[in-house]
Amino acid sequence: MNLVVLKSIQANKLKQPQFQIVNPKDDKIIELISDWYLSEWNIPKDKTIKRLKSFSENGSQFQVLMTLDTIPISTGGLYNHVSLLDKQPRFKVYQNWLALVYTTPGKRHQGFGALICDYIQSYSKQRGVKEMFLFTDTAERLYTRLGWNVLERLSLDERNIVVMKKQL
């Protein structure tokens, strides 16, 4: 766990965040995540629901929900396919994408994004993943701080994208 966040949690006597792997039958959680993704990235709810319900419990893809005092505050996952691959097929050589990391607006800039990323990386490593990839146009500083390295920069749909890699 990120030490700065851990000290903050201890100082404020907050409960530690809890993490759970989203089960394809967790309808309420999947519905909540689909609402978050619609509001943040305009991803259609049915697309998110279909994707998360297709993840098997023993598969290579998974979604994590983080709660604080039983309140859902963050999510993200490990994906085999991300939208970048549709627009830049040359990146299909890379697998294991850290993707769709979301934290509720009231909990942003408090270290929770870093915590869920750490959890996803640790869980992935336990499952035998050796390296992960991501792309972002908003959080390069966060991922650099978490030990990710820039692979490439590109402009895509008027966005400056950075593709990053991390050895686990």
C-alpha positions as CSV (number, residue, x, y, z in Angstrom):
1,M,0.0,0.0,0.0
2,N,1.2,3.5,-0.8
3,L,2.9,4.7,2.4
4,V,1.7,8.3,2.2
5,V,-1.9,7.1,1.8
6,L,-1.5,4.5,4.5
7,K,-0.2,7.2,7.0
8,S,-3.1,9.5,6.1
9,I,-5.6,6.7,6.6
10,Q,-4.0,5.8,10.0
11,A,-3.9,9.5,11.0
12,N,-7.5,10.0,10.2
13,K,-8.5,6.7,11.8
14,L,-10.2,5.6,8.6
15,K,-10.7,2.0,7.8
16,Q,-8.3,0.7,5.2
17,P,-9.7,0.4,1.7
18,Q,-11.1,-3.0,0.8
19,F,-10.6,-4.6,-2.6
20,Q,-12.8,-7.2,-4.3
21,I,-12.6,-8.9,-7.7
22,V,-15.9,-8.2,-9.5
23,N,-17.8,-11.4,-10.2
24,P,-19.8,-11.6,-13.5
25,K,-22.9,-12.1,-11.3
26,D,-22.3,-9.0,-9.2
27,D,-25.1,-7.1,-11.1
28,K,-25.3,-4.1,-8.8
29,I,-21.6,-3.5,-8.8
30,I,-21.4,-3.9,-12.6
31,E,-24.3,-1.5,-12.9
32,L,-22.5,1.1,-10.7
33,I,-19.3,0.7,-12.7
34,S,-21.2,1.1,-16.0
35,D,-22.7,4.4,-14.6
36,W,-19.2,5.6,-13.7
37,Y,-17.8,4.8,-17.1
38,L,-20.7,6.4,-18.9
39,S,-20.3,9.6,-16.9
40,E,-16.5,9.7,-17.1
41,W,-15.7,8.5,-20.7
42,N,-19.1,8.2,-22.3
43,I,-18.8,4.4,-22.6
44,P,-22.2,3.0,-23.3
45,K,-23.6,1.2,-20.2
46,D,-24.5,-2.0,-22.2
47,K,-20.9,-2.2,-23.5
48,T,-19.5,-2.1,-20.0
49,I,-22.0,-4.5,-18.6
50,K,-21.5,-7.0,-21.5
51,R,-17.7,-6.8,-21.1
52,L,-17.6,-7.3,-17.3
53,K,-20.1,-10.1,-17.4
54,S,-17.9,-11.9,-20.0
55,F,-15.0,-12.1,-17.6
56,S,-14.6,-15.5,-16.0
57,E,-13.5,-15.9,-12.5
58,N,-10.4,-17.8,-13.6
59,G,-9.7,-15.8,-16.7
60,S,-6.9,-13.5,-17.7
61,Q,-9.1,-10.4,-17.4
62,F,-10.6,-9.0,-14.2
63,Q,-12.2,-5.9,-12.7
64,V,-11.5,-4.7,-9.1
65,L,-13.8,-2.6,-6.9
66,M,-12.3,-0.6,-4.1
67,T,-14.5,0.4,-1.2
68,L,-13.8,2.7,1.8
69,D,-16.0,2.2,4.8
70,T,-18.2,-0.1,2.5
71,I,-18.7,2.8,0.0
72,P,-17.5,2.1,-3.5
73,I,-14.9,4.7,-4.5
74,S,-12.7,3.3,-7.2
75,T,-12.4,0.7,-9.9
76,G,-10.1,-0.5,-12.7
77,G,-9.0,-3.7,-14.2
78,L,-6.7,-5.9,-16.3
79,Y,-7.9,-6.1,-19.9
80,N,-6.8,-8.0,-23.0
81,H,-8.4,-5.4,-25.3
82,V,-8.5,-1.6,-25.0
83,S,-9.9,1.0,-27.3
84,L,-6.4,2.0,-28.4
85,L,-6.0,-1.3,-30.2
86,D,-9.0,-0.5,-32.5
87,K,-7.4,2.8,-33.6
88,Q,-3.7,1.6,-33.6
89,P,-3.6,-2.1,-34.4
90,R,0.2,-2.2,-34.1
91,F,-0.3,-2.2,-30.3
92,K,-2.1,-5.6,-30.5
93,V,1.3,-7.2,-29.8
94,Y,1.0,-6.1,-26.2
95,Q,-1.3,-7.9,-23.8
96,N,-2.3,-7.2,-20.2
97,W,-3.6,-3.7,-20.2
98,L,-4.2,-1.8,-17.0
99,A,-7.3,0.1,-18.0
100,L,-10.4,2.1,-17.0
101,V,-9.0,3.2,-13.6
102,Y,-11.7,5.4,-12.1
103,T,-12.0,7.1,-8.8
104,T,-15.1,9.0,-7.7
105,P,-14.7,12.8,-7.9
106,G,-14.8,13.4,-4.2
107,K,-12.0,10.9,-3.6
108,R,-9.6,12.1,-6.3
109,H,-6.1,13.4,-5.5
110,Q,-6.0,11.5,-2.2
111,G,-3.9,8.5,-3.4
112,F,-6.8,6.1,-4.0
113,G,-6.0,5.8,-7.7
114,A,-2.5,4.8,-6.8
115,L,-3.8,2.2,-4.4
116,I,-6.1,0.5,-6.8
117,C,-3.3,0.5,-9.4
118,D,-1.0,-1.1,-6.9
119,Y,-3.6,-3.7,-6.1
120,I,-4.3,-4.5,-9.8
121,Q,-0.5,-4.9,-10.4
122,S,0.0,-7.2,-7.4
123,Y,-3.0,-9.3,-8.2
124,S,-1.8,-9.6,-11.8
125,K,1.7,-10.6,-10.7
126,Q,0.2,-13.3,-8.4
127,R,-1.6,-14.6,-11.5
128,G,1.7,-14.9,-13.5
129,V,1.6,-11.6,-15.4
130,K,5.1,-10.4,-16.1
131,E,4.5,-7.1,-17.7
132,M,1.6,-4.7,-18.1
133,F,0.7,-1.8,-20.5
134,L,-1.5,1.2,-20.3
135,F,-2.3,4.3,-22.2
136,T,-3.4,7.7,-20.8
137,D,-3.7,11.3,-21.8
138,T,-4.4,12.6,-18.2
139,A,-2.4,10.6,-15.6
140,E,1.1,10.2,-16.9
141,R,2.6,11.8,-13.7
142,L,0.7,9.3,-11.6
143,Y,1.9,6.3,-13.6
144,T,5.5,7.6,-13.7
145,R,5.4,7.9,-10.0
146,L,4.2,4.3,-9.8
147,G,7.2,3.0,-11.8
148,W,5.7,2.9,-15.3
149,N,7.9,3.7,-18.3
150,V,7.0,5.6,-21.5
151,L,7.0,3.3,-24.6
152,E,5.6,5.8,-27.1
153,R,3.8,9.1,-27.5
154,L,1.2,9.7,-30.2
155,S,-1.6,12.1,-31.1
156,L,-4.9,10.4,-31.5
157,D,-8.3,12.1,-32.0
158,E,-6.7,15.4,-30.9
159,R,-5.5,13.8,-27.7
160,N,-1.8,13.5,-26.7
161,I,-1.6,9.8,-25.7
162,V,1.3,8.2,-23.9
163,V,1.6,4.4,-24.0
164,M,3.4,3.0,-20.9
165,K,4.9,-0.3,-19.8
166,K,5.7,-1.8,-16.4
167,Q,7.6,-5.0,-15.5
168,L,6.1,-6.7,-12.6
